[in-house]
Amino acid sequence: MPPSIHPVDLVATLRQRHLTPAIIFLTSRRACDEAMQSFERSQVTLPTAQREQIARVLAQVTEQFPSIAEHPLMETVQRIGVAAHHAGHLPSWKIAVEELMRTGSLDAVFATTTLAAGVDFPARTVVVTQSSIRKARDFTDLTASEIQQLAGRAGRRGKDLVGFAVITPSPYIDLTVLTKGLTGQPEPIHSQFVITYPMVLNLLKAHPREQIQSILAKSFAQFQLNQRTAVLETKLDSLRAEMEPFGPRVCSDWITQWQVFEQARKRKKPRSPFTRQESPDVAARLHFLTPGRVVGVTRGRGIILRQYRSKGQHAPMVTLLREGGSLNECPASIVTQVFDRTFDCEETSSYPWCTPETVDQLTHHLAELPPRLPILPILTHQHEDAPIDSSIVQTLGDFACPTCPSRQACQRDFPRASRVRQEIQRHIKSIQALQTSLWHRFQERIDVLERFGYLNANAQLTADGEWARLIRIDHSLLITELIRAEAFGAIDPPLLAAVMASIAHDDDRPGSFPRGSAGLVTLLFQVRKLAESLAPHEAPPMLRADVAALTERWVADQTLTWIGLARLTTMAEGDMFRLFARTIEFLSQLKTLKATHPSLAESAEKAIAAMRRGVLEELP
Amino acid sequence: MTTNELEHLLMQQPVSLLHRLARGRISRHFRSGKRKLVDLLLQASAENRPGLESDLQALIEQQAQRPQPQPAVQKARPAPAGSRQAAPAPSRHHRHEEHGHHEPPVSLHEWLSGIGVPPPQPFVPDAWQVDALAKLAETDVVVSVPTGSGKTYVAIEATARAMRENRTVIYTSPLKALSNTKFTEFSRVFGPGQVGILTGDRREHAQAPLLIMTTEILRNLLYDAAGGEIDVRLDTLGLVIMDESQYLADPERGVVWEETLIFCPSQARLLLLSASIGNPQDIADWLTAIRPTPCSLIRHTKRSVPLRAGYLHPNEKLTPLFRTAGIPYGQPHLLHPEAKRLFMEYEEETGQARSR
């Protein structure tokens, strides 16, 4: 079995069942064109009346748009009563097909699912062959809205009693998506509000900065953010209700108090192995038990060689040189007296922790010491280390927690209360973020525009800002920066049109194209460099050199016909038309800069005039 | 109940119920399959058969009380039909499928019947169209109706009314191609001199009472007006019609619709025409919030020409897609058995069966 029904058979079946006229949505332009080609060999004969009607309608449209007279599909359409309608066609051809459908002259039209919105004509039947479409290089399932938009073309008011949506499988189909889409509710729409540079400039031209926030608050984006805020606020209310039983106790903010108290207790804990076994006087002495210090121990005297902590308990230890030259490792608590006498001690990193000569010298010194030595008076502090601890513990002293009557309640409720309180704070923060996010984004844009010199420090338009606000198209920052960099100094219309085309064109459909002039290559190189440097502030355009070259050729060579141009490239006529239409749109924005950049505006005007010929003249 | 009867009844139950029954009777019951489980249950309860039977009855009744997502079991369940009806109607699709079983699926002949051209009738506007026009006299209006319901009629009538009052009308569309189509269409209706079109670099009949343009052009006009340079008579502007307003959600261009609506002059009425969307009330509420005039919503989901869905197999066999002739809204699983069978066949043959 073939993966999908043959187009000729499909149309034949529809005809046989009286389901024509039909719109058949296919996956791609190529699929539409191939479907048309498959009819070339078919032996379909149309009733004479229908053939005459098609010819009549086509003649009418040709009168208005002479360009379609040479359309390659003209003959096929008249012979078989089937046409293709997709973005690769010229608008005039699409108008012709639409007119044929409106008059009910055709049996079927092949269209692409991607451009279903542009299919503005009804039929009795709509045939769907896929359940996903290519969006941004990825296939996504059709949404219920999109499926209903497709199916919505079925059933002509006043001409049909019923409309039909027929699904025929192809390798790109998931029936569930389609049945759910047909029977389901259309999806809610969401605001896609973004803050653009021209928006900032135009708003600041008309309103002082203080008013902007209230204008942004009028956006649908803010309306929908407010809806989310409302949900959060309801949640917040219920959280506050949950907090109710944890209201003020003995102290007004008992959660914080308890938290600090707990922290203090927790912070003390890990230190306890160090300090637990140390009595205050031992701890105080530790500082003095440095190598070379003479100390008194329970029996006799000794000299400290090193101080360290025991491995397991972290108990303070010392290595002691005793009278008689013996080396002992003993706890620091063995020291009873610290004498005011030290000897030089050359330390080493291993046993016996000083050079052998030092050991000999110290043994000697120790034996020579007078029986009475001045004792170092050592002050014992309660907590001589950890200044943080002491501060907390000092504040702890202010707390009544340890002796408070509600201590047990606090201890019991604290985990839940603090969790609820955290939730409340998180919600408050989210609400604030939702309410101010647009304004923040606006301010970010202001900062960028200020840095580039379109706004002054008071967010007022500078001279550059005054004209830059008239450029209200995509990539406006790149274009205004190019103008300021005088990239278009005394530019020729073809070159200007070419650069604008490369900025305007956002389709990555590959194709073969004529080469551009050396001047264009150099200029595009500069444009690309600038676009890359602006990338942090504005997504760079594709800047395709090939479409630029095509545009340059069209503007420079006034004798070139549309057909001749189409032969230079593999780009579809519809894409060429769209490229030029968009380029004209961009150029017409430059035309508005007459007051400040007369030569540029003049060049743009000339470029537009040069571009508008042949097919491009047919439609406004 | 004989052992055989009991065994039969047990085999009809879903495994989950058997596991619940096995709790406390059989150790490690979760390891066994259904057949084994039934055997074990029968063995284990050899001495206490009535106990098992009563527990089983209790569980079956309990099961009948709540919606059950397993149609195969439901069919086999010996519960009376009445109790099934009494159960709260859940939105589970299988439920609907089950209801559908009461009626035989629509035949192809029935499905295809009624094709034809309605007899020519004098045009009578639909109730919603009348309603929309009446509301527009007082308020802004958002219209969200299915494609092909006749939004253009509302646009034309509203325009004619504004023109009679010597007010300017602006009609915006998202695509230049659509602008051109509408320009032709409206020129036919109002006469060529009455309709103008504005694009980036061209203007035809810019002084006409009805101006057609893309939304971007209107946005630029409004910015120019706010900036103090104005070249189109916005002060006499009486009505702004925005076609295909669902473009508000377009990732790239949606912002232009928002800007336009925010800066739209307050004396002009707004008429937003949109295909069916999920939350048109939000848009109406939003406009009510930001504009001095309130905004009404006209919404309906019923198509003016009824729609039927079909399935065409690659071997040219045509069947209805759903069990019902029309679209079973909210019940996507009410598939026609023939369409289901053919599609499964298709998936098997093309070797890309999706487990559904």
HADDOCK unambig.tbl for C-alpha pairs under 7 A between the chains (distance, minus, plus):
assign (segid A and resid 2 and name CA) (segid B and resid 314 and name CA) 6.77 0.50 0.50
assign (segid A and resid 3 and name CA) (segid B and resid 350 and name CA) 6.50 0.50 0.50
assign (segid A and resid 4 and name CA) (segid B and resid 314 and name CA) 5.24 0.50 0.50
assign (segid A and resid 5 and name CA) (segid B and resid 314 and name CA) 4.19 0.50 0.50
assign (segid A and resid 5 and name CA) (segid B and resid 315 and name CA) 6.89 0.50 0.50
assign (segid A and resid 13 and name CA) (segid B and resid 316 and name CA) 6.71 0.50 0.50
assign (segid A and resid 91 and name CA) (segid B and resid 177 and name CA) 6.85 0.50 0.50
assign (segid A and resid 145 and name CA) (segid B and resid 277 and name CA) 6.80 0.50 0.50
assign (segid A and resid 149 and name CA) (segid B and resid 147 and name CA) 6.33 0.50 0.50
assign (segid A and resid 152 and name CA) (segid B and resid 146 and name CA) 6.63 0.50 0.50
assign (segid A and resid 152 and name CA) (segid B and resid 147 and name CA) 4.77 0.50 0.50
assign (segid A and resid 152 and name CA) (segid B and resid 148 and name CA) 6.25 0.50 0.50
assign (segid A and resid 153 and name CA) (segid B and resid 147 and name CA) 6.75 0.50 0.50
assign (segid A and resid 153 and name CA) (segid B and resid 148 and name CA) 6.63 0.50 0.50
assign (segid A and resid 155 and name CA) (segid B and resid 305 and name CA) 5.59 0.50 0.50
assign (segid A and resid 157 and name CA) (segid B and resid 304 and name CA) 6.94 0.50 0.50
assign (segid A and resid 157 and name CA) (segid B and resid 305 and name CA) 6.21 0.50 0.50
assign (segid A and resid 158 and name CA) (segid B and resid 118 and name CA) 6.29 0.50 0.50
assign (segid A and resid 159 and name CA) (segid B and resid 117 and name CA) 4.94 0.50 0.50
assign (segid A and resid 159 and name CA) (segid B and resid 118 and name CA) 6.09 0.50 0.50
assign (segid A and resid 160 and name CA) (segid B and resid 116 and name CA) 5.67 0.50 0.50
assign (segid A and resid 160 and name CA) (segid B and resid 117 and name CA) 4.77 0.50 0.50
assign (segid A and resid 160 and name CA) (segid B and resid 118 and name CA) 6.10 0.50 0.50
assign (segid A and resid 161 and name CA) (segid B and resid 114 and name CA) 6.70 0.50 0.50
assign (segid A and resid 161 and name CA) (segid B and resid 115 and name CA) 6.11 0.50 0.50
assign (segid A and resid 161 and name CA) (segid B and resid 116 and name CA) 5.72 0.50 0.50
assign (segid A and resid 161 and name CA) (segid B and resid 117 and name CA) 5.94 0.50 0.50
assign (segid A and resid 161 and name CA) (segid B and resid 118 and name CA) 5.71 0.50 0.50
assign (segid A and resid 161 and name CA) (segid B and resid 305 and name CA) 6.23 0.50 0.50
assign (segid A and resid 162 and name CA) (segid B and resid 115 and name CA) 6.11 0.50 0.50
assign (segid A and resid 162 and name CA) (segid B and resid 305 and name CA) 5.50 0.50 0.50
assign (segid A and resid 162 and name CA) (segid B and resid 306 and name CA) 5.10 0.50 0.50
assign (segid A and resid 162 and name CA) (segid B and resid 307 and name CA) 5.88 0.50 0.50
assign (segid A and resid 163 and name CA) (segid B and resid 305 and name CA) 6.37 0.50 0.50
assign (segid A and resid 163 and name CA) (segid B and resid 306 and name CA) 6.09 0.50 0.50
assign (segid A and resid 163 and name CA) (segid B and resid 307 and name CA) 4.73 0.50 0.50
assign (segid A and resid 163 and name CA) (segid B and resid 308 and name CA) 6.22 0.50 0.50
assign (segid A and resid 164 and name CA) (segid B and resid 307 and name CA) 5.54 0.50 0.50
assign (segid A and resid 164 and name CA) (segid B and resid 308 and name CA) 4.83 0.50 0.50
assign (segid A and resid 164 and name CA) (segid B and resid 309 and name CA) 5.65 0.50 0.50
assign (segid A and resid 165 and name CA) (segid B and resid 308 and name CA) 6.13 0.50 0.50
assign (segid A and resid 165 and name CA) (segid B and resid 309 and name CA) 4.65 0.50 0.50
assign (segid A and resid 165 and name CA) (segid B and resid 310 and name CA) 6.14 0.50 0.50
assign (segid A and resid 166 and name CA) (segid B and resid 309 and name CA) 5.58 0.50 0.50
assign (segid A and resid 166 and name CA) (segid B and resid 310 and name CA) 4.44 0.50 0.50
assign (segid A and resid 166 and name CA) (segid B and resid 311 and name CA) 5.42 0.50 0.50
assign (segid A and resid 166 and name CA) (segid B and resid 312 and name CA) 6.57 0.50 0.50
assign (segid A and resid 167 and name CA) (segid B and resid 310 and name CA) 6.10 0.50 0.50
assign (segid A and resid 167 and name CA) (segid B and resid 311 and name CA) 4.84 0.50 0.50
assign (segid A and resid 167 and name CA) (segid B and resid 312 and name CA) 6.06 0.50 0.50
assign (segid A and resid 168 and name CA) (segid B and resid 311 and name CA) 5.84 0.50 0.50
assign (segid A and resid 168 and name CA) (segid B and resid 312 and name CA) 4.77 0.50 0.50
assign (segid A and resid 168 and name CA) (segid B and resid 313 and name CA) 5.98 0.50 0.50
assign (segid A and resid 169 and name CA) (segid B and resid 313 and name CA) 6.87 0.50 0.50
assign (segid A and resid 179 and name CA) (segid B and resid 332 and name CA) 5.27 0.50 0.50
assign (segid A and resid 180 and name CA) (segid B and resid 332 and name CA) 5.05 0.50 0.50
assign (segid A and resid 183 and name CA) (segid B and resid 327 and name CA) 6.32 0.50 0.50
assign (segid A and resid 183 and name CA) (segid B and resid 328 and name CA) 6.05 0.50 0.50
assign (segid A and resid 183 and name CA) (segid B and resid 329 and name CA) 4.19 0.50 0.50
assign (segid A and resid 183 and name CA) (segid B and resid 330 and name CA) 5.21 0.50 0.50
assign (segid A and resid 183 and name CA) (segid B and resid 331 and name CA) 6.34 0.50 0.50
assign (segid A and resid 183 and name CA) (segid B and resid 332 and name CA) 5.67 0.50 0.50
assign (segid A and resid 184 and name CA) (segid B and resid 329 and name CA) 6.21 0.50 0.50
assign (segid A and resid 184 and name CA) (segid B and resid 330 and name CA) 5.41 0.50 0.50
assign (segid A and resid 185 and name CA) (segid B and resid 278 and name CA) 6.59 0.50 0.50
assign (segid A and resid 186 and name CA) (segid B and resid 276 and name CA) 6.46 0.50 0.50
assign (segid A and resid 186 and name CA) (segid B and resid 277 and name CA) 5.20 0.50 0.50
assign (segid A and resid 186 and name CA) (segid B and resid 278 and name CA) 4.91 0.50 0.50
assign (segid A and resid 187 and name CA) (segid B and resid 277 and name CA) 6.04 0.50 0.50
assign (segid A and resid 187 and name CA) (segid B and resid 278 and name CA) 4.58 0.50 0.50
assign (segid A and resid 188 and name CA) (segid B and resid 277 and name CA) 5.77 0.50 0.50
assign (segid A and resid 188 and name CA) (segid B and resid 278 and name CA) 3.73 0.50 0.50
assign (segid A and resid 188 and name CA) (segid B and resid 279 and name CA) 4.71 0.50 0.50
assign (segid A and resid 189 and name CA) (segid B and resid 249 and name CA) 5.60 0.50 0.50
assign (segid A and resid 189 and name CA) (segid B and resid 277 and name CA) 6.82 0.50 0.50
assign (segid A and resid 189 and name CA) (segid B and resid 278 and name CA) 6.69 0.50 0.50
assign (segid A and resid 189 and name CA) (segid B and resid 279 and name CA) 6.54 0.50 0.50
assign (segid A and resid 190 and name CA) (segid B and resid 249 and name CA) 5.49 0.50 0.50
assign (segid A and resid 191 and name CA) (segid B and resid 248 and name CA) 6.63 0.50 0.50
assign (segid A and resid 191 and name CA) (segid B and resid 249 and name CA) 5.46 0.50 0.50
assign (segid A and resid 192 and name CA) (segid B and resid 249 and name CA) 5.74 0.50 0.50
assign (segid A and resid 192 and name CA) (segid B and resid 250 and name CA) 6.66 0.50 0.50
assign (segid A and resid 192 and name CA) (segid B and resid 251 and name CA) 5.50 0.50 0.50
assign (segid A and resid 192 and name CA) (segid B and resid 254 and name CA) 5.54 0.50 0.50
assign (segid A and resid 192 and name CA) (segid B and resid 255 and name CA) 5.91 0.50 0.50
assign (segid A and resid 193 and name CA) (segid B and resid 254 and name CA) 6.66 0.50 0.50
assign (segid A and resid 193 and name CA) (segid B and resid 255 and name CA) 4.59 0.50 0.50
assign (segid A and resid 194 and name CA) (segid B and resid 255 and name CA) 6.19 0.50 0.50
assign (segid A and resid 202 and name CA) (segid B and resid 223 and name CA) 6.43 0.50 0.50
assign (segid A and resid 205 and name CA) (segid B and resid 227 and name CA) 6.13 0.50 0.50
assign (segid A and resid 206 and name CA) (segid B and resid 226 and name CA) 5.65 0.50 0.50
assign (segid A and resid 206 and name CA) (segid B and resid 227 and name CA) 5.22 0.50 0.50
assign (segid A and resid 218 and name CA) (segid B and resid 262 and name CA) 6.51 0.50 0.50
assign (segid A and resid 218 and name CA) (segid B and resid 290 and name CA) 5.73 0.50 0.50
assign (segid A and resid 219 and name CA) (segid B and resid 258 and name CA) 6.31 0.50 0.50
assign (segid A and resid 219 and name CA) (segid B and resid 262 and name CA) 6.59 0.50 0.50
assign (segid A and resid 220 and name CA) (segid B and resid 258 and name CA) 6.53 0.50 0.50
assign (segid A and resid 220 and name CA) (segid B and resid 286 and name CA) 6.47 0.50 0.50
assign (segid A and resid 223 and name CA) (segid B and resid 286 and name CA) 6.29 0.50 0.50
assign (segid A and resid 585 and name CA) (segid B and resid 200 and name CA) 5.37 0.50 0.50
assign (segid A and resid 585 and name CA) (segid B and resid 201 and name CA) 6.91 0.50 0.50
assign (segid A and resid 588 and name CA) (segid B and resid 200 and name CA) 5.95 0.50 0.50
assign (segid A and resid 588 and name CA) (segid B and resid 201 and name CA) 5.42 0.50 0.50
assign (segid A and resid 620 and name CA) (segid B and resid 199 and name CA) 6.86 0.50 0.50
assign (segid A and resid 620 and name CA) (segid B and resid 202 and name CA) 6.34 0.50 0.50
